[in-house]
Amino acid sequence: MKFVSVRDLRNTPSDVWEALEEGGDVVLTANGRPKALVVRVDEEDLDSTVVALRRARAQVAVSRLRSGARNSGSDRLSVGEIEAEIKGARKARHR
């Protein structure tokens, strides 16, 4: 995986295209921090690649939620406690 700054992308885009042609992925950075992932895709695989990336992003989000629930202890709530939380949130929203 190659890391390329946005500035380098603007100044030498051929480096990014070469990395993609070699089958690699490119991480675009801004101020030294990753901001985007550029992956090689073929025209006939575009739709399935987009679907796969969206699924992967959703799985990461679910993993973060589960980790947060474990860290806060909310993963051990009973069904009754969950229902009470939902009811309280709905009451607060209608006020």
C-alpha positions as CSV (number, residue, x, y, z in Angstrom):
1,M,0.0,0.0,0.0
2,K,1.4,3.4,-1.0
3,F,0.8,6.6,0.9
4,V,0.5,9.7,-1.2
5,S,-0.2,13.3,0.0
6,V,-2.9,15.3,-1.8
7,R,-0.2,17.7,-2.9
8,D,1.8,14.8,-4.4
9,L,-1.3,13.6,-6.2
10,R,-1.8,17.0,-7.7
11,N,1.9,17.3,-8.7
12,T,2.7,13.8,-9.8
13,P,-0.6,11.9,-10.5
14,S,1.3,9.4,-12.7
15,D,2.8,7.8,-9.5
16,V,-0.7,7.1,-8.3
17,W,-1.8,5.6,-11.6
18,E,1.4,3.4,-11.7
19,A,0.7,2.1,-8.2
20,L,-2.9,1.3,-9.1
21,E,-1.8,-0.4,-12.4
22,E,0.5,-2.6,-10.3
23,G,-2.6,-3.8,-8.4
24,G,-1.8,-1.8,-5.2
25,D,-4.0,0.5,-3.2
26,V,-3.2,4.1,-2.5
27,V,-3.9,6.0,0.7
28,L,-4.4,9.7,0.2
29,T,-3.2,11.8,3.1
30,A,-3.7,15.4,4.1
31,N,-1.5,16.9,6.8
32,G,0.0,13.4,7.3
33,R,-3.3,11.8,8.1
34,P,-5.1,9.3,6.0
35,K,-8.2,10.8,4.3
36,A,-9.1,8.5,1.4
37,L,-8.4,5.1,0.0
38,V,-8.0,4.7,-3.8
39,V,-8.4,1.2,-5.1
40,R,-8.0,-0.2,-8.6
41,V,-11.3,-1.2,-10.2
42,D,-12.2,-2.6,-13.6
43,E,-15.2,-1.2,-15.4
44,E,-17.0,-4.5,-15.3
45,D,-16.4,-4.9,-11.5
46,L,-17.3,-1.3,-10.5
47,D,-20.7,-2.1,-9.0
48,S,-19.6,-5.2,-7.1
49,T,-16.5,-3.3,-5.8
50,V,-18.6,-0.4,-4.5
51,V,-21.0,-2.9,-2.8
52,A,-18.1,-4.7,-1.2
53,L,-16.5,-1.4,0.1
54,R,-19.9,-0.3,1.5
55,R,-20.3,-3.7,3.3
56,A,-16.8,-3.4,4.7
57,R,-17.5,0.1,6.0
58,A,-20.7,-1.1,7.6
59,Q,-18.9,-4.0,9.3
60,V,-16.3,-1.6,10.7
61,A,-19.1,0.6,12.0
62,V,-20.8,-2.3,13.7
63,S,-17.6,-3.5,15.2
64,R,-17.0,0.0,16.7
65,L,-20.6,0.1,18.1
66,R,-20.0,-3.3,19.7
67,S,-16.7,-2.3,21.2
68,G,-18.3,0.9,22.5
69,A,-21.1,-1.1,24.1
70,R,-18.6,-3.4,25.7
71,N,-16.6,-0.5,27.1
72,S,-19.7,1.2,28.5
73,G,-21.2,-2.0,29.8
74,S,-24.4,-1.5,27.8
75,D,-23.8,-4.9,26.2
76,R,-25.0,-6.4,29.4
77,L,-28.4,-4.7,29.6
78,S,-31.5,-6.8,29.9
79,V,-34.3,-6.6,27.4
80,G,-36.3,-4.7,30.0
81,E,-33.5,-2.2,30.6
82,I,-33.2,-1.7,26.8
83,E,-37.0,-1.1,26.5
84,A,-36.8,1.4,29.4
85,E,-34.0,3.3,27.6
86,I,-35.9,3.4,24.4
87,K,-39.1,4.6,26.2
88,G,-37.1,7.3,28.0
89,A,-35.5,8.5,24.7
90,R,-38.8,8.7,23.0
91,K,-40.3,10.7,25.9
92,A,-37.4,13.1,25.8
93,R,-37.8,13.6,22.0
94,H,-41.5,14.4,22.3
95,R,-41.0,17.1,24.9
